[in-house]
């Protein structure tokens, strides 16, 4: 364990004092009950914010709707909106170190992940989505309308922004997932009100400040803090919200969808995953082990698409487990601000206790449990765990743990393995590891998941749609599909 923790910059410390509550119409609103925001590496407060309530949520929705109704954003030319979003990307990049530190201190993740993924990927994502402002399009249609006799018709489709979008984002990648929702909605011409997770509101508040600095009109992007049961529920059920976009658990996603349907709002849900990694007999073992470590332990396994159940051919199983165990034994634990730390804390004590309980139940059910590096007693740490010779029917192999737990299950026959891979109510992502092109082409269509990687895992690109099958959700993030999801398709038919 290391004490080599860098101190937060002056800009970050100043922001923690400035960010007093929800960000509405360009200003912080220190209204509501006070709540301490906790540093997961120590359990000590980072900042104190005021949580919003139903009344503040209604006010935020009204102001967001006013910004849409007065057309201050959507009536700008597509090129003007694109330039604003590109300035936003430039400012996120310029403030990248500040944002990375805020994310690390609030969420617990490694500063390296915050810099490369939360900031680096996000900057690329904003720039990619900014380009769609000038590329939304409809099409002309040849129609065969026979009446009135002698009349001719010109028919076409066009895309128009939906209106007020309510975005509800989780605590694992607060800033990045917020941008996955906010930027496509803005590119389409919508106005957005966003609720971050109660545990991790800070980076999103800083983003909202930066968006105004970039030239986004005040009121077009508002942030309301508060609990899911109060603020999230009110956003989902609000009659002036035309779309709800949510990332989180399947159970809460169902509630969000039901609430949205009551007033016929559009909704998209990116939900849980219990994502398999299928390692065939001919796989490159070293690549597969490295892929398991990256795919399973990125952000300490707090990733919706993380690999968490590993089906490994029996001929490779023992060595695969040994290599995983050796790797996690050699990891160094410490706060996310420590550049040497490979094992950083989970987001909260509640999440820590949930993961530890899963591991204990797996041990009680007879699984072989290997606990890796020693971790600090202060803070919300969980040492990486390798569970070997597990059974597919065990809870640890079927439920989303959302922590650094790698469960390895041996198989003898590919068809047997494929059946286990697909035997889940979830279907967010999966990966296949093989050196056989024939096996890759044969098996990928048969794996029931929204994304299937071959010889890689948890590698995303802004142009490639991402979203789940089955109970893992509805709708897609990324690509043109994401922007189109914030539009209505209108048909126009002109007689002449």
KOLZAMI-298678 format. One record per atom (N, C-alpha, C): residue in three letters; x, y, z. Coordinates in steps of 0.1 Angstrom, whole numbers, plus 5000, padded with zeros to 4 digits. Layout:
# residues N
alaXYZ;...
//
This chain:
# residues 496
unk500849885000;unk500050005000;unk500950125000;unk500450234994;unk501250354992;unk500550474998;unk501350565003;unk500850695008;unk501050804998;unk501450774986;unk501850864976;unk500650934969;unk499851004977;unk498551064972;unk498851214969;unk498551244957;unk498651384953;unk497451474959;unk497751594962;unk496751684967;unk495951744956;unk494651774959;unk493751834949;unk494251974946;unk494052004933;unk494552144929;unk493752254935;unk494252374934;unk493552484940;unk492252504933;unk492152484920;unk490952494912;unk489852404917;unk490252274921;unk489352174926;unk488852214939;unk489752264948;unk489352304961;unk488352424961;unk488652514952;unk487752624951;unk486352584946;unk486352484937;unk485052434932;unk484252374943;unk484952294951;unk484252224962;unk483552324971;unk484152444973;unk483452544981;unk482352614973;unk482452624960;unk481552704952;unk480252614949;unk480452484947;unk479352404943;unk478452364955;unk477452454957;unk476652444969;unk475352374968;unk474952344955;unk473652274953;unk473352264938;unk472152244935;unk471652224921;unk472152344912;unk472352314899;unk472752424890;unk471552444880;unk470852564882;unk469652584875;unk469752724869;unk469452734856;unk469452864849;unk470752944851;unk471852864852;unk473252924852;unk473752954866;unk473052924876;unk473452954890;unk473352834899;unk474152824910;unk474052724920;unk472852764929;unk472152664934;unk471052694943;unk471152614956;unk471552684966;unk471852614979;unk470552604987;unk469552534981;unk468252524987;unk468052374990;unk467552345002;unk467252205006;unk468052155017;unk467952035020;unk468651975031;unk470151955027;unk471051975036;unk472451965034;unk472851815034;unk473851785025;unk474351645024;unk475851655022;unk476551575030;unk478051565028;unk478351475016;unk479251515007;unk479751434996;unk481051375001;unk481151245000;unk482251165007;unk483351124998;unk484551135003;unk485751084996;unk485850934999;unk485650844990;unk485550694993;unk486850644998;unk488050714995;unk489250665000;unk489450685015;unk488750775021;unk488850805035;unk487550795043;unk486450805037;unk485150815044;unk484950955049;unk485751055046;unk485651195050;unk484951275040;unk484251385045;unk483551475035;unk484551545026;unk484051565013;unk484751645003;unk484151785002;unk482851775002;unk482051905000;unk480651885006;unk479951995008;unk478551985013;unk477652055003;unk476651984999;unk475752034989;unk474252034995;unk473452114989;unk471952114992;unk471252024982;unk470451924987;unk469751844979;unk468351904975;unk468051884962;unk466751934958;unk465551854962;unk464351914959;unk463151844963;unk462151844951;unk460951804953;unk459951804942;unk459751944937;unk459652044946;unk459352184941;unk460552234933;unk461752214937;unk462952254929;unk462952184916;unk462652054916;unk462551974903;unk461552034894;unk460352074899;unk459352134890;unk459852264884;unk460552344893;unk461052474888;unk462152444877;unk462952344879;unk464052324869;unk463352274856;unk462352194857;unk461652144844;unk461052264837;unk460352354845;unk459752464839;unk460752554832;unk461852574838;unk462852664832;unk463552594819;unk463652464820;unk464152384809;unk463152394797;unk461852374800;unk460852384790;unk460752524784;unk460952634793;unk460952764787;unk462052784777;unk463252724780;unk464352744771;unk464052674758;unk463252564758;unk462952504746;unk461852574738;unk460852624746;unk459652694740;unk460052824733;unk461052894740;unk461453024734;unk462553004723;unk462952884721;unk463752844709;unk465152904709;unk465552934722;unk466853004723;unk468052914718;unk467852784719;unk468852684715;unk468552614702;unk467352564701;unk466952484689;unk466852564676;unk466652694677;unk466552774665;unk467852834661;unk468952814668;unk470252844663;unk470452754651;unk471252804641;unk471552724630;unk472352594634;unk472252484627;unk472952364631;unk474452394632;unk475052474624;unk476452504624;unk476752584637;unk475852674641;unk476052754653;unk476052664666;unk475052564666;unk475052474677;unk476252384677;unk476752344665;unk477952264665;unk479152334670;unk479252464667;unk480452544672;unk480352554687;unk479152574693;unk479052574707;unk479452444714;unk479052334708;unk479452204714;unk480952184712;unk481452224701;unk482952214699;unk483752294709;unk483252414712;unk483852504723;unk483752434736;unk482552364739;unk482352294751;unk483452184752;unk483652104741;unk484652004741;unk486052064744;unk486352174738;unk487652234740;unk487852274755;unk486752324761;unk486852364775;unk486952244784;unk486252134781;unk486352014789;unk487851964788;unk488451974776;unk489851934775;unk490752024783;unk490552154782;unk491352254789;unk491252234804;unk490052204809;unk489852174823;unk489952024827;unk490651954818;unk490651804820;unk491251754833;unk492351814837;unk492951774850;unk492051804862;unk491451924861;unk490551954872;unk489351864873;unk488751834861;unk487651734861;unk488051594865;unk489251554861;unk489651424864;unk489851414880;unk490351514886;unk490551514900;unk489251514907;unk488351594903;unk486951594909;unk486351454908;unk486451394897;unk485851254895;unk486551154904;unk487851164905;unk488651064913;unk488251084928;unk488351204932;unk488051234946;unk486651194950;unk485651214942;unk484251194945;unk483951044943;unk484450984932;unk483950844929;unk484950744934;unk486250774936;unk487150684941;unk488150624931;unk487850634918;unk488550564907;unk490050614906;unk490850544899;unk492150584896;unk492250714888;unk493150794892;unk493350924884;unk493650894869;unk494350784867;unk494650744853;unk493450714845;unk492450644851;unk491150614845;unk490450744842;unk490450834853;unk489650954851;unk490251044840;unk491551044839;unk492151124828;unk491851064814;unk492150934813;unk492050874800;unk490650844795;unk489750794804;unk488450754801;unk487450864803;unk487250904816;unk486251004819;unk486451134812;unk487651174811;unk487951304804;unk488251274789;unk489251194787;unk489751174773;unk488651114763;unk488051014767;unk486950954759;unk485851054757;unk485551134768;unk484451224768;unk484651344758;unk485951394757;unk486251494748;unk486051444734;unk486451324731;unk486251274717;unk484851254714;unk484051214725;unk482651184723;unk481851314720;unk482251424727;unk481551554725;unk481751594710;unk483051584706;unk483351634692;unk482651544682;unk482551414684;unk481851334675;unk480451374674;unk479751384686;unk478351414686;unk478051554681;unk478951654683;unk478751784678;unk478551784663;unk479251694656;unk479151684641;unk477751644636;unk476951584645;unk475651534641;unk474651654640;unk474951764646;unk474051884645;unk473751914630;unk474751904622;unk474651944608;unk474351824599;unk474051714605;unk473851594596;unk472551524599;unk471651574607;unk470351514609;unk469551544596;unk468851434592;unk468251444579;unk466951364578;unk466051404569;unk464951314566;unk465151264552;unk464051224545;unk464251174531;unk462951204524;unk463151214510;unk461951234502;unk461351094499;unk460051094497;unk459350964495;unk458450974482;unk458450864474;unk457550854463;unk456250794468;unk455150874467;unk453850824472;unk452950794460;unk451950714463;unk451050674452;unk449550704457;unk449350824460;unk448050864465;unk447150894453;unk445950824453;unk445150834441;unk444050934441;unk443951014451;unk442851104452;unk443351234459;unk442751344455;unk441751374444;unk442451344431;unk441651304421;unk442151264408;unk442851384402;unk444051354396;unk444851454390;unk445751534399;unk445651514412;unk446551584422;unk447851514423;unk448951594424;unk450251534426;unk450751574440;unk451751494444;unk452151514458;unk453651514459;unk454151594468;unk455551594473;unk455551554487;unk456251444490;unk456251394504;unk457651374509;unk457851404522;unk459251394528;unk459051384543;unk460151334549;unk460251324563;unk461351424569;unk461151474581;unk462151554587;unk462151524602;unk463351554608;unk463551524622;unk463451654630;unk462751654641;unk462651764650;unk462951724664;unk463551814672;unk463851784686;unk462651744694;unk462751654703;unk461651604711;unk461151714721;unk462051784727;unk461651884737;unk462451874750;unk461851864761;unk462551854774;unk462951714776;unk464251694779;unk464851564781;unk465251554796;unk464851454803;unk465251424817;unk466251314816;unk467451344821;unk468551244821;unk468951204835;unk468951074838;unk469251024852;unk470450934851;unk471550974857;unk472850904855;unk473350834868;unk474150734866;unk474650654878;unk475950714884;unk476450634893;unk477650684901;unk478950634896;unk478950534887;unk480250474883;unk481050554874;unk480450624864;unk481150714855;unk480250834854;unk480150914864;unk479151024865;unk479251124854;unk480451174851;unk480551274841;unk480451214827;unk481051104824;unk481051054811;unk479651004807;unk478950944815;unk477650894812;unk476651014811;unk476851114819;unk476051234817;unk476251294803;unk477451294798;unk477651354785;unk477151264774;unk477051124777;unk476451034767;unk475051074764;unk474351134774;unk472951174773;unk472751314769;unk473551404775;unk473351544774;unk473751594760;unk474851544755;unk475351604742;unk474551554730;unk474151434729;unk473251394717;unk471951474718;unk471451494730;unk470151564731;unk470351704727;unk471451774731;unk471751904727;unk471951914712;unk472651814706;unk472951814692;unk471651814684;unk470651744690;unk469351734683;unk468451854685;unk468851944694;unk468152064696;unk467252064709;unk467351964717;unk466551954729;unk467152034740;unk466452054751;unk466952114763;unk466852004774;unk467852004784;unk468051894792;unk468051934807;unk467351854815;unk467551864830;unk468051724834;unk469151734842;unk469851604846;unk469851584861;unk469651464865;unk469851424879;unk471051334880;unk472151374887;unk473251284889;unk472951194901;unk473751084903;unk473551004915;unk473851084927;unk473151054938;unk473351124951;unk474851114956;unk475451004953;unk476850994958;unk477851074950;unk477551104937;unk478551154928;unk478051274920;unk477651384926;unk477151494918;unk478151594913;unk479451584918;unk480351704917;unk480751734903;unk481251624896;unk481751654882;unk480651704873;unk479451654874;unk478351704866;unk478051844868;unk478151894881;unk477952034884;unk479052124877;unk480252074877;unk481352144870;unk481052144855;unk480652034849;unk480352034835;unk479252144832;unk478252154840;unk477152244837;unk477752394837;unk478652424846;unk479252554846;unk480052574833;unk480852474829;unk481652484817;unk480752504805;unk479652434804;unk478752444793;unk478252584791;unk477952654802;unk477552794801;unk478652884796;unk479852854801;unk481052924797;unk481352904782;unk480952784777;unk481152764762;unk480152834754;unk479052884760;unk478152964752;unk476752894751;unk476552784758;unk475252724759;unk474252824766;unk473152854761;unk472252954768;unk471852904781;unk471752994791;unk471352954804;unk469952894804;unk469752784811;unk468452724812;unk468252604802;unk469252584793;unk469152474783;unk469652344789;unk470552354799;unk471152244806;unk471152274821;unk470252204828;unk470152224842;unk470352094850;unk470852114862;unk471251994870;unk470452004884;unk469651904887;unk468951894900;unk469551784908;unk470051824920;unk470551724929;unk469351664938;unk469551544942;unk468551484951;unk468451334949;unk467651274957;unk467451124957;unk466651084945;unk466850954941;unk466150894931;unk464650884934;unk464350864946;unk462950844950;unk462150974949;unk462851084951;unk462151214950;unk462351284937;unk463651314934;unk463951394922;unk463751304909;unk464351184910;unk464351094898;unk462851054895;unk462051024905;unk460750984903;unk459951104897;unk460151224902;unk459451334897;unk459751364882;unk461051354879;unk461451374865;unk460751274856;unk460751154860;unk460251044851;unk458751064849;unk458051114859;unk456551124858;unk456151264853;unk457051354852;unk456651494849;unk455951514835;unk454851574834;unk454151574821;unk454851664811;unk455751754815;unk456451834805;unk457751774800;unk458051654805;unk459251584801;unk458851494789;unk459551514778;unk459151444766;unk460051314764;unk461151314771;unk461951194770;unk462651174783;unk462751044788;unk463551014800;unk464650914795;unk465850944798;unk466950854795;unk467650824809;unk467850694811;unk468250644824;unk469350534822;unk470350544831;unk471350434832;unk471350394846;unk471250264849;unk471250214862;unk470750074863;unk470150034874;unk469749894876;unk468449864868;unk468249734866;unk467049694858;unk465849714866;unk465849694880;unk464649714888;unk464249864887;unk465149954889;unk464750104888;unk464450134874;unk465050084864;unk464750114850;unk463350074847;unk462849964852;unk461449934850;unk460450034856;unk460850084867;unk459950194874;unk460050314865;unk461150354860;unk461350474852;unk460450454839;unk460550344833;unk459750314821;unk458250324823;unk457850264834;unk456350274837;unk455950414839;unk456750494846;unk456350634849;unk456350714836;unk457250694827;unk457350764815;unk456150734806;unk455750604805;unk454650564797;unk453350624801;unk453150654814;unk451950714819;unk451650844812;unk452650924808;unk452351044801;unk452951034786;unk453150914782;unk453550884768;unk454850954764;unk455750964774;unk457151014771;unk457950904765;unk458850944756;unk459850854751;unk460750814762;unk461350694762;unk462350664772;unk463350564766;unk464550574771;unk465650474768;unk466250434781;unk466650304782;unk467150244795;unk468350164792;unk469550214798;unk470750134797;unk470950074811;unk470649934812;unk470549874825;unk471649774828;unk471449684837;unk472449604842;unk473049504832;unk474149444836;unk474849344828;unk475449244837;unk475349114833;unk476249004839;unk476948944828;unk478049014824;unk478648994811;unk479648884810;unk479448794801;unk480348674800;unk481548704792;unk482548624795;unk483748624786;unk484048474783;unk483948434771;unk484048294766;unk485348274760;unk486148194767;unk487548164763;unk487648024758;unk487848014744;unk487847884738;unk489247814739;unk489347694736;unk490547614738;unk491747674730;unk491447734718;unk492547784710;unk492947924713;unk492347984723;unk492548124726;unk494048154731;unk494548264728;unk495848314733;unk495648334748;unk496248254756;unk496048264771;unk496448394777;unk497648444772;unk498148564778;unk497248684775;unk496748684762;unk495848794758;unk494548784766;unk494048664768;unk492848644775;unk492948684790;unk493948644796;unk494148684810;unk494248844811;unk495048904802;unk495149054803;unk493749114800;unk493049054790;unk491649094787;unk490749084799;unk490848974807;unk490048954819;unk490349064829;unk491649094831;unk492049194841;unk491449324837;unk491649364825;unk491149494820;unk489549494820;unk489049394814;unk487549394813;unk486849364826;unk487449304836;unk486849274848;unk487149364860;unk488249434859;unk488749514870;unk488849664867;unk488449704855;unk488449854852;unk487449914862;unk487950024868;unk487150094878;unk486650004889;unk487549904892;unk487249804903;unk485949724900;unk485749704887;unk484549624883;unk483249694883;unk483249824886;unk482049904887;unk481749964873;unk481549874864;unk481249904850;unk480149824845;unk479149884839;unk477949804835;unk478349694825;unk479349714817;unk479749614807;unk480949534811;unk481349544824;unk482449464829;unk482249314827;unk483349244824;unk483349104823;unk483349054838;unk482348964841;unk482248924855;unk482148764856;unk481748704845;unk481648554846;unk482548504834;unk483448414837;unk484448374827;unk484248224824;unk483848184812;unk483748054808;unk484948014801;unk485847924807;unk487147894802;unk487247744800;unk487747714788;unk487847574785;unk488647504795;unk488247384799;unk488847314810;unk490347294808;unk490847284796;unk492347264794;unk493147394798;unk492447504798;unk493047634802;unk492747684816;unk491647624822;unk491047674834;unk492047694845;unk492847594849;unk493747604860;unk494847714858;unk495447714847;unk496447814844;unk495847954843;unk494647964837;unk493948094837;unk493748154851;unk493248064860;unk493048114874;unk494348144881;unk495348064879;unk496648094885;unk497248224881;unk497148254868;unk497648384863;unk496848504868;unk495548484869;unk494648594875;unk495048614889;unk495148504897;unk495548514911;unk496848584913;unk497848544905;unk499148604906;unk499148754903;unk498348794893;unk498248934890;unk497549014901;unk496448964907;unk495749044917;unk496549044930;unk497348944932;unk498248944944;unk499249054943;unk499749084931;unk500849184930;unk500349324928;unk499049354929;unk498549484927;unk498749574940;unk498949704938;unk499149794949;unk497849874951;unk497449884964;unk496249944968;unk496550084973;unk495550174971;unk495650314976;unk494650404970;unk494550524974;unk493550624969;unk493750644954;unk492650684948;unk492650704934;unk493650814930;unk493950914938;unk494851014935;unk496350974936;unk496550854941;unk497850794941;unk498150734928;unk499050784920;unk499350734906;unk499850594906;unk500350544917;unk500850404918;unk499750304921;unk498550354925;unk497550254930;unk496850184918;unk496750054920;unk495949974910;unk494649934916;unk494549924929;unk493349884936;unk492850014943;unk491750074939;unk491250194945;unk489950164952;unk489350254960;unk488150224967;unk486950214958;unk485950144963;unk484650144957;unk483950274961;unk482750304954;unk482150434955;unk481650464969;unk481250364977;unk480550394990;unk480650274999;unk480350295011;unk480350185021;unk479250085018;unk478150135013;unk477050045010;unk477549954998;unk478150004988;unk478649914977;unk479749824982;unk480649864990;unk481649784996;unk481049665003;unk480049695012;unk479449585020;unk478649485011;unk478049535000;unk477249454991;unk478249354984;unk479349404979;unk480349314972;unk480849214982;unk481249254994;unk481849165003;unk480849055007;unk479549085008;unk478548995011;unk478448885000;unk478448934987;unk478448834976;unk479648734977;unk480748784980;unk481948694981;unk481848594992;unk481348645004;unk481148555015;unk480048445012;unk479048485005;unk478048375001;unk478548274991;unk479448324982;unk480048234973;unk480948134980;unk481648184990;unk482548094998;unk481647995006;unk480548035011;unk479647945018;unk479047845009;unk478847874996;unk478247784987;unk479347684981;unk480547694985;unk481547594981;unk482547644971;unk482447764966;unk483447814956;unk484747834962;unk485847824954;unk487147854958;unk487448004957;unk487748074968;unk487848214968;unk489248254970;unk489848324961;unk491248374962;unk491148534964;unk491548584975;unk491548724977;unk492948784974;unk492948894966;unk494248944962;unk494949034972;unk495449144967;unk496249244974;unk495649284987;unk496449314997;unk496049375009;unk495549515007;unk494449555013;unk493849685011;unk493749765024;unk493749895024;unk493649975036;unk492349945044;unk492349955057;unk491149945065;unk490350065065;unk490950185062;unk490150305062;unk489750325047;unk488450365045;unk487950385031;unk487150255027;unk486650265015;unk485750165010;unk486350065000;unk487450005005;unk488249914996;unk487649774996;unk487849704984;unk487649564983;unk488749504975;unk489449414981;unk490549354973;unk490049274961;unk490649274950;unk490249194938;unk490149044942;unk489148974938;unk488848834941;unk488748754929;unk489348634929;unk489248534919;unk488548414924;unk487348384918;unk486548264923;unk486748164912;unk487248044916;unk487547944906;unk486647814908;unk486647734898;unk485847614898;unk484347644903;unk483847754899;unk482447794903;unk481447714894;unk480247704899;unk479147654891;unk478347764885;unk477847734873;unk477047834866;unk475847874874;unk475347784882;unk474047804889;unk474247894902;unk475547914906;unk475747994918;unk475248144916;unk474848204927;unk474448344927;unk475548434922;unk476848404925;unk477948484921;unk478148484906;unk477648384899;unk477748374885;unk476448424878;unk475448464885;unk474248494879;unk473748644882;unk474148694893;unk473748834897;unk474848934895;unk474449054891;unk475449164889;unk476049204903;unk477349184904;unk477949214917;unk478449364917;unk478949404906;unk479449544904;unk480549574913;unk481549484912;unk482749504921;unk483849414915;unk485049414921;unk486249344915;unk486249194918;unk485249124912;unk485148984915;unk485048914901;unk486048824899;unk486148744887;unk485848604889;unk484748554884;unk484248424886;unk484448334874;unk485248234876;unk485748144865;unk485048014866;unk484447974854;unk483747844853;unk484247764842;unk484647634844;unk485247554834;unk484147494825;unk484547464812;unk483547394803;unk484347304795;unk483647204789;unk484347104780;unk483847114766;unk482647164764;unk482047164750;unk481647304747;unk481847354735;unk481547484731;unk480047514732;unk479247414728;unk477747424728;unk477247434743;unk477947364751;unk477547374766;unk477947514771;unk479047564767;unk479447694771;unk478547804766;unk478147794753;unk477247894747;unk475947894754;unk475447774758;unk474147764766;unk474247844779;unk475447824786;unk475547894799;unk475748044796;unk476448084786;unk476548234783;unk475248294781;unk474348224774;unk473048284771;unk471948264782;unk472248184791;unk471348144802;unk471348264813;unk470848374809;unk470848494818;unk469648584813;unk469048654822;unk467948744818;unk468548874813;unk469948894815;unk470549014811;unk471348984798;unk471549084790;unk472249074777;unk472949204773;unk473749264781;unk474349394777;unk475549364768;unk476549294772;unk477749274765;unk478349134767;unk479249094759;unk479948974760;unk481248974752;unk482148884755;unk483348874746;unk483648734744;unk484248714732;unk484648574728;unk486148584725;unk486848484730;unk488348484729;unk488748354721;unk489248374709;unk489648264700;unk490548314689;unk491448224684;unk492248254673;unk491648204660;unk490448144661;unk489748084650;unk488748184644;unk488948234631;unk488048314625;unk486748244623;unk486748114620;unk485548044618;unk484648044630;unk485348014642;unk484548014655;unk484048154658;unk484848264655;unk484348394658;unk483148424649;unk483148394636;unk482048424627;unk480848334631;unk481048214635;unk479948124638;unk479248154652;unk480048204662;unk479448214675;unk478948354678;unk479548464672;unk479148594676;unk477648624673;unk477048574662;unk475648594660;unk474748524670;unk475348414677;unk474548334685;unk474648374700;unk475448474703;unk475648524717;unk474548634719;unk473748624729;unk472648714731;unk473048834740;unk473648924732;unk474149054739;unk474149164729;unk473949284734;unk473949404725;unk475249434719;unk476349404726;unk477649414720;unk478449284723;unk479049244712;unk479949124714;unk481349164708;unk482349154717;unk483649184714;unk484449044711;unk485349054702;unk486248934700;unk487648974703;unk488248894712;unk489648914717;unk489849054722;unk488849114728;unk488949244736;unk487649254744;unk487649344754;unk486449364762;unk486449504767;unk485249564768;unk485049704773;unk485749804765;unk485749784752;unk486349884743;unk485249954735;unk485050084737;unk483850154732;unk484350254722;unk483450294713;unk483750404703;unk482450484701;unk482550614700;unk481450694699;unk480550664687;unk481150604677;unk480350574665;unk479650444665;unk479950354675;unk479350224675;unk478250214686;unk477050184681;unk475850184691;unk476150084703;unk475750134715;unk475950054727;unk474650044735;unk474149924737;unk472949904745;unk472549764746;unk471749724755;unk471549584758;unk470349514751;unk470449384752;unk469249294748;unk468549254762;unk467449194760;unk466749134771;unk466549234783;unk466749194795;unk466549284806;unk467649394808;unk468549394799;unk469649494800;unk469249634793;unk468049644788;unk467549774785;unk466949794771;unk466649914768;unk465949954755;unk466650074750;unk466950074737;unk467650194731;unk469150184731;unk469750274724;unk471250274722;unk471850404725;unk473050404731;unk473850514732;unk474850504720;unk475450624716;unk476450634706;unk475850624692;unk476650674683;unk476350664669;unk475150754665;unk474750754652;unk473550824648;unk472250784656;unk472250654660;unk471050604667;unk470850684680;unk471950734687;unk471750814699;unk471150944696;unk471651014686;unk471051154683;unk469551134678;unk469351044669;unk467951024664;unk466950994675;unk467450934686;unk466550894697;unk466051024704;unk466651134702;unk466151264708;unk465351344698;unk464851284688;unk464051354677;unk462751284675;unk461751354670;unk460551304664;unk460651304649;unk460251194643;unk460251184628;unk458851234623;unk458851334616;unk457551394611;unk457451364596;unk456351324591;unk456051314577;unk455251434572;unk455651484561;unk455051604554;unk454551564540;unk453351584537;unk452751554524;unk452051684518;unk452551724507;unk452051854501;unk451451814487;unk450151854486;unk449351834474;unk449551964465;unk449651934452;unk449752054443;unk449152014429;
//
